[in-house]
Amino acid sequence: MRITKFGHACVRVEHEGHVIVLDPGMFTDPEAVDGAGAVLITHEHPDHYDPDRLRATDAPIYTIDALARQIASSAPDLSERVTVIAPGESFDAGLPVRVVGELHAVIHPELQRLDNSGFVITAGSAKVYHPGDALTVPGEDVDVLLAPSSAPWLKASEVIDFVRAVAAPRNLAIHDRVYTEAAHGMLANQMKHFLDGTGADYVRIPDGSDL
């Protein structure tokens, strides 16, 4: 299995010739969708969903009903490629995928929470979990957690507790355009402290790099 980080929340998972791209948004490097066999999108925020990125590939698109309706309204040329998925479902996108969770993390109590569903992808003997903008524990053991590392809705204590609750051996930082490099260094040091002795690691890699 190969995991490549492509700008903010976008990650590419490859295994035995199958390529799945998750959340190619406005910060995503354009080449992320090259050769994609399927594109999975967790929710409608533009840092996760950019119609121009989807127009750069002819791959099928799997996403939740709220975004499917938005695509039908604002980017109808993409609608024929959209398959609507729902929490708890499993489907085949070249690799087995299970849909996890229903709601975006709380941004502010007075704001309505958006729909958001994450994805557990099985690539051979390994499982990779992309939660989107949520801190929903997947309900099964995973080998790699794609961990949101910075956001207006996220505190360091929350992501630390999320990483510990998921208990994946490997944790790759995503959703990382909000912090400065100094802040990411602080979070990495905190993660090292709180994961010490667990056998788990936490890494942040440059865009275009592989885990």
C-alpha positions in Angstrom: 0.0 0.0 0.0 1.1 3.5 -0.8 -0.3 6.7 0.9 0.5 10.1 -0.7 -0.4 13.4 0.9 -1.6 16.0 -1.5 -2.3 19.4 0.1 -4.2 19.9 3.3 -7.0 17.2 3.6 -6.3 15.4 0.3 -4.8 11.9 0.5 -4.2 9.3 -2.2 -4.3 5.6 -1.4 -2.9 3.1 -3.8 -2.9 -0.7 -3.6 -2.5 -3.4 -6.3 -3.3 -1.0 -9.1 -6.3 0.6 -7.4 -6.2 4.3 -6.7 -8.6 6.2 -4.4 -8.3 9.9 -3.8 -10.0 11.5 -0.8 -11.1 15.1 -0.4 -9.4 17.0 -3.3 -10.2 20.6 -2.3 -9.0 24.1 -3.0 -5.6 23.5 -1.4 -5.0 20.2 -3.3 -2.2 19.8 -5.8 -3.9 19.3 -9.2 -2.0 16.1 -10.0 -3.6 14.4 -7.0 -6.4 13.0 -9.1 -4.3 11.8 -12.0 -5.2 8.1 -12.6 -7.8 8.0 -9.9 -10.1 5.1 -10.0 -12.5 6.7 -7.5 -12.8 10.0 -5.6 -14.3 10.0 -2.1 -15.5 13.3 -0.5 -16.4 13.6 3.2 -18.3 16.9 3.1 -19.0 20.2 1.3 -16.4 22.6 2.6 -14.2 24.0 -0.2 -11.0 22.8 1.4 -12.4 19.3 0.9 -14.5 19.7 -2.3 -13.5 21.6 -5.4 -15.5 20.9 -8.6 -12.6 21.9 -10.8 -10.5 19.1 -9.2 -13.3 16.7 -10.0 -13.4 17.9 -13.6 -9.8 16.9 -13.9 -10.7 13.2 -13.7 -13.4 11.0 -15.0 -13.4 8.8 -11.9 -16.6 8.0 -10.1 -17.4 10.2 -7.1 -18.7 8.8 -3.8 -20.1 11.2 -1.3 -22.9 12.0 1.1 -26.4 13.2 0.2 -25.8 16.8 1.2 -22.9 17.2 -1.1 -24.6 15.2 -3.9 -27.4 17.7 -3.8 -25.0 20.7 -3.9 -23.2 19.2 -6.9 -26.6 18.7 -8.7 -27.4 22.4 -8.1 -24.0 24.1 -8.7 -22.0 21.6 -10.8 -24.6 19.5 -12.6 -22.0 18.3 -15.2 -20.5 16.1 -12.4 -23.8 14.6 -11.2 -23.9 11.6 -13.4 -20.7 10.3 -11.8 -21.9 10.7 -8.2 -22.9 7.8 -6.0 -24.6 8.7 -2.7 -23.3 6.8 0.3 -24.5 6.9 3.9 -23.1 6.2 7.4 -22.7 2.5 8.2 -22.7 1.5 4.6 -19.9 -0.4 2.9 -19.1 -0.2 -0.8 -16.5 -1.2 -3.4 -14.4 1.7 -4.9 -11.8 -0.6 -6.2 -10.9 -1.2 -2.6 -13.4 -2.0 0.2 -14.7 1.1 1.9 -16.8 1.6 5.0 -18.6 4.9 5.8 -18.2 6.3 9.3 -20.1 9.0 11.1 -22.7 11.6 10.2 -21.7 15.1 11.4 -18.9 17.7 11.1 -17.2 18.6 14.4 -18.7 21.5 16.3 -17.5 24.8 15.0 -19.6 26.9 17.3 -22.8 25.8 19.3 -24.9 28.4 17.5 -23.9 27.1 14.0 -25.8 24.2 12.5 -23.5 21.2 12.1 -22.9 20.1 8.5 -23.1 16.4 7.5 -19.7 14.7 7.3 -18.9 11.1 6.8 -15.4 9.6 7.0 -14.1 6.5 5.3 -12.2 3.4 6.3 -10.4 1.9 3.3 -9.1 -1.6 3.4 -6.0 -2.0 1.3 -4.9 -5.6 1.6 -4.1 -6.3 5.2 -4.1 -2.6 6.2 -6.9 -0.2 7.0 -6.7 3.5 6.5 -9.2 6.0 8.1 -9.9 9.5 6.8 -12.4 11.2 9.2 -13.0 14.4 7.2 -13.7 17.2 9.6 -14.9 15.1 12.5 -13.5 13.3 15.5 -15.6 10.2 15.2 -13.9 7.0 16.4 -14.2 4.4 13.6 -15.4 1.5 15.8 -12.8 -0.9 14.5 -9.0 -1.2 14.6 -7.2 0.8 11.9 -3.6 0.8 10.9 -3.3 4.4 9.7 -5.3 7.3 11.0 -5.3 10.5 8.8 -5.5 12.9 11.7 -6.8 16.5 11.4 -4.0 18.6 12.8 -5.3 22.2 12.7 -8.6 23.9 12.1 -10.7 26.7 13.5 -12.8 24.1 15.1 -10.0 22.0 16.6 -8.0 22.2 19.8 -4.7 20.4 20.3 -6.2 18.5 23.3 -9.0 17.3 21.1 -6.8 15.8 18.4 -4.5 14.3 21.0 -7.5 12.6 22.6 -8.8 11.5 19.2 -5.5 9.9 18.2 -5.3 8.1 21.5 -8.9 6.9 21.2 -8.5 5.5 17.7 -5.2 3.9 18.8 -3.8 3.4 15.3 -0.1 2.4 15.1 0.5 5.1 12.5 -0.9 8.6 12.5 -0.4 10.9 9.5 -1.2 14.6 10.0 -3.6 16.1 7.5 -5.8 19.3 7.4 -2.6 21.3 8.1 -2.9 24.6 6.2 -4.1 26.6 9.3 -1.1 26.3 11.6 2.3 27.8 11.1 5.3 25.5 11.0 6.1 26.6 14.5 2.6 25.5 15.7 2.9 22.2 13.9 6.2 21.6 15.7 4.5 22.2 19.0 1.8 19.8 18.2 4.3 17.2 17.1 6.1 17.5 20.4 2.9 17.2 22.4 1.9 14.1 20.4 5.3 12.6 21.1 4.8 13.2 24.8 1.2 11.7 24.9 2.0 8.8 22.7 5.2 7.8 24.4 5.1 4.2 25.4 2.1 3.3 23.3 4.1 2.1 20.3 2.2 4.6 18.0 3.8 7.3 16.0 2.6 10.7 14.6 4.2 12.2 11.5 3.6 15.1 9.2 5.1 14.9 5.7 5.4 17.4 2.9 2.8 17.6 0.2 3.5 15.1 -2.6 5.4 12.7 -0.2 4.5 9.2 0.7 4.0 7.6 4.0 
